[in-house]
Amino acid sequence: MRRRTALAGALGACSAIVAYAAIRVVGSFAGVEPDPRGIYWTEHAGFSWRALTALLFGGLLTLTAAQLDEERLDRWVLPGVLGATLAIVLQAIFLP
């Protein structure tokens, strides 16, 4: 049970990283960045919303992955970590 929870959490964290990179790329190409002058909350609101959306996606995937058996989770952890690393590195290089 604990191992399955840890594996599901790892996959959820990986998916949150991939989701953040994907939201950043789509936002960059679509031009949907918020205007900081129109936001009274903080000048970093765009980052905060992207991060919260990515965390929500990661949490949902964690809950879904927790229903799988450990063998299936074991197969997906390494590709998940590699995919998350690749996604965030490519996003940082091409869209800083």
Helices and strands as residue ranges (DSSP letters): H 2-30, G 36-38, H 45-65, H 70-94
